[in-house]
Amino acid sequence: MSTVRAINLVLPETEVHLAGSSIDGQLVLDLRSTLVDPVVKVELVGRGFLRWLEEYNPEWDYDKSMACTNQAVYVFKAKNFHVEGGWLDSGVHTFDFHFSFPPHIPSTFTSKIGYISYFVQGTCCTRQILLAKEERCLMLQGTPGSTHHSKTSRAPLVVEARKDVVYFCCFNHGSVILRISLEKSVFCPGETIAFMTDVANRTCKYVRKVVFAVHCIVLCSGFSSRGEQHSLEDRSEVTRLELQTDTAPSEATRVTSTLVLPKPMPVTSTLTENKIMAFRYELVGTSDLPCTTSSVVGRVPIIVAATSEGFSVEQNTVTLQENEGDIAKGVSLQKDISELDPGATASRSTE
């Protein structure tokens, strides 16, 4: 029977910790009998790990995959407690500890190929024998190493995408234009993204639905067993919204929508800052072309920052044209963009 009846970590009731903040807690030991020469320790650990499989040589006529891995340590701090007299009597003993997170470390993150995790671990040993251990995971919101962004990233942003379609059954052709407008492009974790979408249906069919999603694009850097560096881009949905527009032929529909970002979430960053992963984000609007297998897709790059302080909205508007098919540049919807309604989840009007 172990000398340690129970070991517990008492941590503050904080759902999400912020990089650069501190954490205070207690390690509570409940001993059945006297413990001689104990080693009581608490550690704060933050680390990242990556692993994915790649085809060894695409030119070979048989399959052989290789594993690419990488890892990083973002924080490792330990507190060894001094035991008076070199022994602990039976009963309950409490040890206080204090740790500070580094100011620029990435957020808690999990995907199918890797993770970034933080935890506090308390242990009790004697004579190099582990008697008891407890581990508590922490949710951490990271901050970028640099808050410098260009003026265009703080200005209103408009992205327009157009897709042509030809219906051979009736020898008719047309196009669908998707225009997404944002008042700003820098957001914080947990913030609401308000945006307006114009759908111009220049076909002879109804455009029934538009799907909006915030995509997280992770650039992963790893090494093979031979020491060769490889990279992989992994894309996943952060949040999603589906809207029924039912835009009639030769009509246009305006929709005001909102998407709420989760918290915590990785901020926009580079490999230099995060060592093994780089993060960027896009607001993606997709609408299937009626009676076809094609879609029109509009992608708006957005920045996720730990704080919105210092990001003022400029008066000018940045417009990105994304033309698909044989369409000349400069196509517009020929209508004004009104102000966004941040309180609405989805509102629409038809012109």
VOPAGU-2260 file (C-alpha; in pm, 1 decimal, decimal comma):
REM VOPAGU-2260
SITE   aa  ch    i         X         Y         Z
SITE  MET   A    0       0,0       0,0       0,0
SITE  SER   A    1     137,3     340,0     -97,5
SITE  THR   A    2     232,2     589,0     168,0
SITE  VAL   A    3      45,0     859,4     -26,2
SITE  ARG   A    4    -329,3     830,5      22,5
SITE  ALA   A    5    -411,5    1110,7    -223,2
SITE  ILE   A    6    -248,7    1389,1    -422,8
SITE  ASN   A    7    -448,5    1684,9    -553,0
SITE  LEU   A    8    -378,0    2001,7    -748,0
SITE  VAL   A    9    -590,3    2300,1    -648,1
SITE  LEU   A   10    -600,8    2554,0    -933,5
SITE  PRO   A   11    -798,0    2876,0    -984,0
SITE  GLU   A   12   -1129,8    2845,8   -1165,3
SITE  THR   A   13   -1003,8    3015,0   -1480,8
SITE  GLU   A   14   -1141,1    2872,3   -1803,8
SITE  VAL   A   15    -878,7    3030,5   -2028,7
SITE  HIS   A   16    -537,8    3160,0   -1925,3
SITE  LEU   A   17    -368,0    3435,2   -2124,2
SITE  ALA   A   18      -6,0    3420,8   -2234,8
SITE  GLY   A   19     201,1    3644,2   -2007,7
SITE  SER   A   20     -33,5    3592,7   -1712,3
SITE  SER   A   21      40,6    3397,8   -1394,7
SITE  ILE   A   22    -116,0    3104,5   -1215,3
SITE  ASP   A   23    -126,3    3036,4    -841,3
SITE  GLY   A   24    -219,2    2702,7    -694,9
SITE  GLN   A   25    -163,3    2440,9    -426,6
SITE  LEU   A   26     -42,0    2084,2    -418,8
SITE  VAL   A   27    -219,4    1888,2    -143,9
SITE  LEU   A   28     -66,8    1562,6     -15,2
SITE  ASP   A   29    -255,6    1321,1     209,0
SITE  LEU   A   30     -14,8    1070,2     369,7
SITE  ARG   A   31    -104,0     745,9     543,7
SITE  SER   A   32     223,6     731,7     736,3
SITE  THR   A   33     550,0     918,5     778,0
SITE  LEU   A   34     742,2     975,9     454,6
SITE  VAL   A   35    1121,9    1004,0     476,1
SITE  ASP   A   36    1332,5    1198,7     223,3
SITE  PRO   A   37    1039,2    1297,5       0,4
SITE  VAL   A   38    1077,3    1488,7    -325,3
SITE  VAL   A   39     767,1    1701,7    -383,2
SITE  LYS   A   40     757,0    1890,4    -710,7
SITE  VAL   A   41     518,5    2084,2    -938,2
SITE  GLU   A   42     590,0    2148,2   -1306,7
SITE  LEU   A   43     434,4    2378,7   -1566,7
SITE  VAL   A   44     477,4    2230,7   -1914,8
SITE  GLY   A   45     375,0    2354,3   -2260,3
SITE  ARG   A   46     470,0    2165,1   -2573,2
SITE  GLY   A   47     369,5    2098,8   -2932,8
SITE  PHE   A   48     390,9    1784,0   -3141,2
SITE  LEU   A   49     334,8    1699,8   -3508,8
SITE  ARG   A   50     316,8    1371,4   -3698,6
SITE  TRP   A   51     183,2    1293,3   -4045,1
SITE  LEU   A   52     247,1    1040,7   -4322,1
SITE  GLU   A   53     374,1    1132,7   -4667,2
SITE  GLU   A   54     428,5     927,5   -4980,9
SITE  TYR   A   55     796,5     833,8   -4990,4
SITE  ASN   A   56     838,0     885,0   -5366,2
SITE  PRO   A   57     539,3     974,8   -5588,6
SITE  GLU   A   58     720,4     837,2   -5895,1
SITE  TRP   A   59     740,0     484,1   -5760,3
SITE  ASP   A   60     476,1     238,3   -5878,7
SITE  TYR   A   61     411,1     108,2   -5527,6
SITE  ASP   A   62     306,2     276,9   -5206,0
SITE  LYS   A   63     559,8     348,5   -4935,9
SITE  SER   A   64     493,4     615,2   -4678,2
SITE  MET   A   65     723,4     791,1   -4437,6
SITE  ALA   A   66     645,0     965,2   -4112,9
SITE  CYS   A   67     725,8    1333,3   -4068,4
SITE  THR   A   68     748,0    1455,2   -3710,2
SITE  ASN   A   69     842,4    1763,2   -3514,6
SITE  GLN   A   70     809,8    1891,0   -3161,4
SITE  ALA   A   71     866,2    2205,5   -2960,0
SITE  VAL   A   72     875,1    2306,3   -2594,7
SITE  TYR   A   73     712,3    2643,1   -2522,6
SITE  VAL   A   74     740,6    2648,5   -2145,4
SITE  PHE   A   75     896,1    2425,4   -1879,9
SITE  LYS   A   76     912,7    2547,2   -1522,6
SITE  ALA   A   77     954,5    2342,6   -1204,9
SITE  LYS   A   78     908,9    2414,4    -836,9
SITE  ASN   A   79    1083,1    2180,4    -590,1
SITE  PHE   A   80     947,3    2221,3    -238,9
SITE  HIS   A   81    1179,4    2226,2      59,7
SITE  VAL   A   82    1077,6    1972,0     322,5
SITE  GLU   A   83    1175,7    2079,6     673,7
SITE  GLY   A   84    1377,3    1812,6     851,2
SITE  GLY   A   85    1371,2    1579,9     548,9
SITE  TRP   A   86    1047,3    1403,6     641,2
SITE  LEU   A   87     668,8    1448,7     634,9
SITE  ASP   A   88     438,9    1321,2     905,7
SITE  SER   A   89     111,4    1142,8     830,3
SITE  GLY   A   90    -181,5    1365,9     746,2
SITE  VAL   A   91    -250,7    1646,3     498,0
SITE  HIS   A   92      27,0    1875,7     373,9
SITE  THR   A   93     -23,4    2179,2     150,6
SITE  PHE   A   94     238,0    2334,3     -79,6
SITE  ASP   A   95     180,5    2669,4    -252,4
SITE  PHE   A   96     321,9    2744,4    -596,9
SITE  HIS   A   97     327,4    3031,2    -846,9
SITE  PHE   A   98     409,6    3019,0   -1218,1
SITE  SER   A   99     414,5    3282,4   -1494,1
SITE  PHE   A  100     346,3    3202,8   -1858,9
SITE  PRO   A  101     589,3    3346,1   -2117,4
SITE  PRO   A  102     440,7    3647,4   -2300,8
SITE  HIS   A  103     452,0    3514,4   -2658,8
SITE  ILE   A  104     348,5    3149,5   -2678,0
SITE  PRO   A  105      86,9    2981,8   -2903,0
SITE  SER   A  106    -265,3    2888,4   -2797,3
SITE  THR   A  107    -395,7    2547,9   -2702,6
SITE  PHE   A  108    -461,9    2363,8   -3027,3
SITE  THR   A  109    -560,8    2012,4   -3138,5
SITE  SER   A  110    -590,9    1860,7   -3484,6
SITE  LYS   A  111    -565,9    1519,4   -3648,3
SITE  ILE   A  112    -192,6    1559,9   -3709,6
SITE  GLY   A  113     -73,7    1746,9   -3402,1
SITE  TYR   A  114    -140,9    1945,2   -3089,4
SITE  ILE   A  115     -22,0    2226,1   -2863,2
SITE  SER   A  116     -99,3    2157,6   -2497,6
SITE  TYR   A  117     -27,9    2302,2   -2154,6
SITE  PHE   A  118     -55,9    2130,8   -1817,3
SITE  VAL   A  119      45,5    2145,7   -1452,5
SITE  GLN   A  120     185,9    1826,6   -1304,2
SITE  GLY   A  121     242,8    1748,3    -936,7
SITE  THR   A  122     454,9    1452,7    -820,7
SITE  CYS   A  123     569,5    1296,0    -497,4
SITE  CYS   A  124     875,9    1066,9    -499,5
SITE  THR   A  125    1115,2     904,2    -257,5
SITE  ARG   A  126    1440,4     725,0    -334,3
SITE  GLN   A  127    1370,1     774,9    -706,7
SITE  ILE   A  128    1040,3     586,3    -673,2
SITE  LEU   A  129     727,5     766,0    -795,8
SITE  LEU   A  130     461,7     741,3    -526,9
SITE  ALA   A  131     188,1     965,8    -667,5
SITE  LYS   A  132     123,7    1201,8    -957,4
SITE  GLU   A  133    -157,1    1427,0   -1077,3
SITE  GLU   A  134    -180,6    1622,9   -1402,3
SITE  ARG   A  135    -423,2    1902,9   -1487,6
SITE  CYS   A  136    -461,8    2039,0   -1841,2
SITE  LEU   A  137    -482,1    2414,5   -1897,4
SITE  MET   A  138    -653,4    2611,4   -2172,8
SITE  LEU   A  139    -429,8    2894,6   -2289,4
SITE  GLN   A  140    -491,6    3183,8   -2525,6
SITE  GLY   A  141    -167,6    3275,5   -2696,2
SITE  THR   A  142     -45,8    3611,1   -2820,5
SITE  PRO   A  143     155,9    3686,5   -3135,5
SITE  GLY   A  144     521,9    3769,1   -3119,1
SITE  SER   A  145     459,4    4081,2   -3328,2
SITE  THR   A  146     147,0    4300,3   -3349,4
SITE  HIS   A  147     255,6    4476,6   -3667,4
SITE  HIS   A  148       0,9    4457,3   -3948,9
SITE  SER   A  149     -26,1    4656,4   -4266,1
SITE  LYS   A  150    -283,2    4932,8   -4309,6
SITE  THR   A  151    -479,6    4719,5   -4552,5
SITE  SER   A  152    -539,6    4457,2   -4282,8
SITE  ARG   A  153    -718,4    4719,1   -4069,0
SITE  ALA   A  154    -931,0    4862,2   -4350,5
SITE  PRO   A  155   -1276,7    4755,2   -4471,7
SITE  LEU   A  156   -1242,5    4459,7   -4703,8
SITE  VAL   A  157   -1449,8    4350,0   -5003,6
SITE  VAL   A  158   -1398,5    4027,2   -5198,1
SITE  GLU   A  159   -1592,0    3949,6   -5514,6
SITE  ALA   A  160   -1602,9    3611,3   -5686,7
SITE  ARG   A  161   -1777,8    3526,2   -6014,9
SITE  LYS   A  162   -1844,8    3193,9   -6184,6
SITE  ASP   A  163   -1985,9    3136,7   -6534,7
SITE  VAL   A  164   -2223,3    2854,7   -6617,8
SITE  VAL   A  165   -2357,8    2720,0   -6947,3
SITE  TYR   A  166   -2677,6    2513,1   -6970,6
SITE  PHE   A  167   -2654,1    2301,6   -7284,9
SITE  CYS   A  168   -3006,1    2164,9   -7237,9
SITE  CYS   A  169   -3155,9    2505,0   -7317,0
SITE  PHE   A  170   -2854,4    2670,2   -7481,4
SITE  ASN   A  171   -2852,1    2929,6   -7208,6
SITE  HIS   A  172   -2562,9    3075,7   -7012,4
SITE  GLY   A  173   -2522,7    3299,8   -6712,2
SITE  SER   A  174   -2318,4    3366,4   -6401,2
SITE  VAL   A  175   -2339,4    3390,5   -6023,3
SITE  ILE   A  176   -2155,5    3669,6   -5842,2
SITE  LEU   A  177   -2074,9    3646,7   -5472,1
SITE  ARG   A  178   -1961,6    3962,8   -5293,9
SITE  ILE   A  179   -1854,8    3956,7   -4926,4
SITE  SER   A  180   -1795,3    4282,5   -4734,6
SITE  LEU   A  181   -1633,5    4327,1   -4392,7
SITE  GLU   A  182   -1594,8    4649,6   -4193,6
SITE  LYS   A  183   -1258,5    4524,0   -4065,1
SITE  SER   A  184   -1035,6    4220,8   -4103,2
SITE  VAL   A  185    -871,9    4198,0   -3756,9
SITE  PHE   A  186   -1063,2    4003,7   -3491,3
SITE  CYS   A  187   -1005,1    3864,0   -3144,8
SITE  PRO   A  188   -1080,8    3511,2   -3019,7
SITE  GLY   A  189   -1441,0    3504,3   -2898,9
SITE  GLU   A  190   -1534,7    3808,5   -3111,0
SITE  THR   A  191   -1828,7    3817,9   -3352,4
SITE  ILE   A  192   -1751,7    3858,9   -3723,2
SITE  ALA   A  193   -2024,7    4066,6   -3888,0
SITE  PHE   A  194   -2028,7    4067,0   -4266,0
SITE  MET   A  195   -2260,0    4139,1   -4557,2
SITE  THR   A  196   -2300,4    3924,9   -4866,4
SITE  ASP   A  197   -2452,9    4015,6   -5202,4
SITE  VAL   A  198   -2559,0    3728,7   -5427,9
SITE  ALA   A  199   -2629,5    3827,2   -5789,7
SITE  ASN   A  200   -2802,9    3546,1   -5978,4
SITE  ARG   A  201   -2767,6    3594,6   -6353,7
SITE  THR   A  202   -2886,0    3247,3   -6445,1
SITE  CYS   A  203   -3225,6    3101,1   -6528,9
SITE  LYS   A  204   -3233,3    2892,4   -6209,1
SITE  TYR   A  205   -3273,4    2962,3   -5836,1
SITE  VAL   A  206   -2968,0    2996,2   -5611,0
SITE  ARG   A  207   -3092,1    2821,5   -5300,0
SITE  LYS   A  208   -2815,5    2835,2   -5039,7
SITE  VAL   A  209   -2489,4    3002,2   -4935,2
SITE  VAL   A  210   -2253,3    2841,2   -4684,2
SITE  PHE   A  211   -2015,8    3055,9   -4477,3
SITE  ALA   A  212   -1726,6    2920,9   -4273,5
SITE  VAL   A  213   -1410,7    3043,8   -4105,9
SITE  HIS   A  214   -1122,5    2822,4   -4216,4
SITE  CYS   A  215    -804,7    2774,6   -4014,5
SITE  ILE   A  216    -507,4    2699,7   -4241,1
SITE  VAL   A  217    -213,9    2546,6   -4054,5
SITE  LEU   A  218     127,8    2524,3   -4218,3
SITE  CYS   A  219     314,4    2239,3   -4046,7
SITE  SER   A  220     690,5    2190,2   -4061,4
SITE  GLY   A  221     843,9    1849,9   -3984,4
SITE  PHE   A  222    1136,6    1622,0   -4054,9
SITE  SER   A  223    1162,3    1269,6   -4193,1
SITE  SER   A  224    1376,8     994,8   -4039,9
SITE  ARG   A  225    1654,0    1102,8   -4279,9
SITE  GLY   A  226    1647,6    1456,9   -4148,3
SITE  GLU   A  227    1480,9    1600,7   -4459,2
SITE  GLN   A  228    1249,0    1892,2   -4395,5
SITE  HIS   A  229     889,2    1861,3   -4516,2
SITE  SER   A  230     583,3    2082,7   -4489,2
SITE  LEU   A  231     210,3    2019,4   -4493,9
SITE  GLU   A  232     -87,7    2256,6   -4514,7
SITE  ASP   A  233    -387,8    2141,4   -4314,9
SITE  ARG   A  234    -725,9    2315,4   -4346,2
SITE  SER   A  235   -1015,3    2284,3   -4102,9
SITE  GLU   A  236   -1341,2    2465,9   -4024,6
SITE  VAL   A  237   -1351,8    2677,7   -3710,8
SITE  THR   A  238   -1717,5    2781,6   -3730,9
SITE  ARG   A  239   -1990,4    2744,1   -3994,9
SITE  LEU   A  240   -2322,3    2898,1   -4101,0
SITE  GLU   A  241   -2567,1    2783,8   -4371,9
SITE  LEU   A  242   -2823,2    3027,8   -4513,4
SITE  GLN   A  243   -3119,7    2968,7   -4742,3
SITE  THR   A  244   -3114,9    3259,8   -4987,4
SITE  ASP   A  245   -3358,1    3137,0   -5258,2
SITE  THR   A  246   -3236,1    3402,7   -5499,2
SITE  ALA   A  247   -3463,3    3405,3   -5803,9
SITE  PRO   A  248   -3331,3    3417,8   -6162,7
SITE  SER   A  249   -3199,8    3760,1   -6266,5
SITE  GLU   A  250   -3230,2    3890,7   -5910,7
SITE  ALA   A  251   -2988,1    3983,8   -5630,7
SITE  THR   A  252   -3008,3    3910,7   -5259,9
SITE  ARG   A  253   -2831,6    4090,2   -4976,9
SITE  VAL   A  254   -2763,9    3897,8   -4655,7
SITE  THR   A  255   -2618,4    4028,6   -4328,5
SITE  SER   A  256   -2470,7    3753,2   -4112,2
SITE  THR   A  257   -2252,2    3691,4   -3809,3
SITE  LEU   A  258   -2011,3    3418,1   -3707,1
SITE  VAL   A  259   -1872,0    3387,3   -3354,8
SITE  LEU   A  260   -1507,5    3287,8   -3314,4
SITE  PRO   A  261   -1427,2    3034,3   -3040,6
SITE  LYS   A  262   -1197,5    3099,4   -2747,9
SITE  PRO   A  263    -919,7    3005,4   -2710,2
SITE  MET   A  264    -789,7    2978,8   -3064,4
SITE  PRO   A  265    -444,9    3022,1   -3222,8
SITE  VAL   A  266    -369,5    3376,0   -3340,4
SITE  THR   A  267    -238,8    3451,6   -3687,7
SITE  SER   A  268     131,1    3372,0   -3672,0
SITE  THR   A  269     438,4    3245,5   -3855,8
SITE  LEU   A  270     668,7    2946,1   -3823,3
SITE  THR   A  271     931,1    3174,1   -3670,4
SITE  GLU   A  272     695,2    3252,2   -3382,9
SITE  ASN   A  273     547,3    2904,2   -3323,7
SITE  LYS   A  274     847,6    2693,3   -3433,4
SITE  ILE   A  275     649,1    2402,4   -3581,5
SITE  MET   A  276     313,4    2550,7   -3693,1
SITE  ALA   A  277     197,7    2871,2   -3862,6
SITE  PHE   A  278    -166,3    2981,4   -3854,9
SITE  ARG   A  279    -375,2    3194,6   -4089,0
SITE  TYR   A  280    -751,7    3233,9   -4141,8
SITE  GLU   A  281   -1006,9    3288,9   -4418,1
SITE  LEU   A  282   -1376,5    3369,8   -4419,4
SITE  VAL   A  283   -1508,5    3151,2   -4702,2
SITE  GLY   A  284   -1846,0    3188,1   -4872,8
SITE  THR   A  285   -1960,4    2906,6   -5103,6
SITE  SER   A  286   -2267,7    2881,3   -5321,5
SITE  ASP   A  287   -2346,3    2587,5   -5549,2
SITE  LEU   A  288   -2438,3    2684,5   -5903,6
SITE  PRO   A  289   -2792,1    2567,8   -5984,3
SITE  CYS   A  290   -2820,9    2243,1   -6180,9
SITE  THR   A  291   -2441,9    2201,0   -6202,6
SITE  THR   A  292   -2160,3    2044,4   -6001,0
SITE  SER   A  293   -1968,4    2372,9   -5982,4
SITE  SER   A  294   -1956,4    2631,6   -5705,2
SITE  VAL   A  295   -1864,5    2995,7   -5669,8
SITE  VAL   A  296   -1626,6    3053,1   -5379,8
SITE  GLY   A  297   -1526,8    3382,8   -5220,5
SITE  ARG   A  298   -1231,2    3385,9   -4978,0
SITE  VAL   A  299   -1168,5    3679,0   -4745,6
SITE  PRO   A  300    -836,6    3672,9   -4553,6
SITE  ILE   A  301    -881,2    3773,9   -4190,8
SITE  ILE   A  302    -639,2    3819,1   -3901,8
SITE  VAL   A  303    -695,6    3674,2   -3555,8
SITE  ALA   A  304    -508,7    3877,6   -3293,9
SITE  ALA   A  305    -502,8    3846,2   -2916,7
SITE  THR   A  306    -634,4    4200,8   -2876,7
SITE  SER   A  307    -795,5    4452,9   -3107,5
SITE  GLU   A  308    -625,5    4748,7   -2937,6
SITE  GLY   A  309    -423,3    4958,1   -3178,2
SITE  PHE   A  310    -617,0    4848,0   -3485,6
SITE  SER   A  311    -804,7    5153,9   -3611,3
SITE  VAL   A  312   -1038,4    5128,9   -3907,3
SITE  GLU   A  313    -917,1    5324,0   -4209,2
SITE  GLN   A  314   -1154,4    5512,2   -4435,3
SITE  ASN   A  315   -1039,3    5350,1   -4755,8
SITE  THR   A  316   -1170,8    5016,3   -4876,0
SITE  VAL   A  317    -960,2    4732,5   -5009,9
SITE  THR   A  318   -1129,3    4533,5   -5286,6
SITE  LEU   A  319   -1004,3    4195,9   -5402,9
SITE  GLN   A  320   -1133,6    4060,9   -5731,6
SITE  GLU   A  321   -1157,8    3685,2   -5766,5
SITE  ASN   A  322   -1285,6    3609,7   -6116,5
SITE  GLU   A  323   -1349,5    3252,2   -6215,0
SITE  GLY   A  324   -1395,9    3146,1   -6575,3
SITE  ASP   A  325   -1346,9    3365,6   -6879,0
SITE  ILE   A  326   -1459,0    3688,3   -6715,8
SITE  ALA   A  327   -1291,0    4025,4   -6749,6
SITE  LYS   A  328   -1177,7    4206,8   -6436,4
SITE  GLY   A  329   -1376,9    4486,7   -6281,3
SITE  VAL   A  330   -1721,5    4321,7   -6267,5
SITE  SER   A  331   -1937,9    4466,1   -5992,6
SITE  LEU   A  332   -2290,7    4422,9   -5864,1
SITE  GLN   A  333   -2385,3    4784,1   -5941,5
SITE  LYS   A  334   -2528,9    4846,6   -5596,4
SITE  ASP   A  335   -2430,6    5026,9   -5277,2
SITE  ILE   A  336   -2300,2    4850,4   -4971,4
SITE  SER   A  337   -2487,7    4959,1   -4661,0
SITE  GLU   A  338   -2357,2    4944,1   -4307,7
SITE  LEU   A  339   -2342,0    4610,7   -4131,9
SITE  ASP   A  340   -2587,2    4510,9   -3861,5
SITE  PRO   A  341   -2368,5    4343,3   -3596,6
SITE  GLY   A  342   -2665,8    4233,4   -3390,5
SITE  ALA   A  343   -2816,3    4017,2   -3661,0
SITE  THR   A  344   -2724,9    3658,0   -3716,2
SITE  ALA   A  345   -2868,9    3652,7   -4064,6
SITE  SER   A  346   -3091,5    3907,2   -4232,4
SITE  ARG   A  347   -3168,5    3934,3   -4599,8
SITE  SER   A  348   -3321,1    4159,4   -4859,8
SITE  THR   A  349   -3394,0    4096,4   -5225,9
SITE  GLU   A  350   -3350,9    4348,4   -5499,8
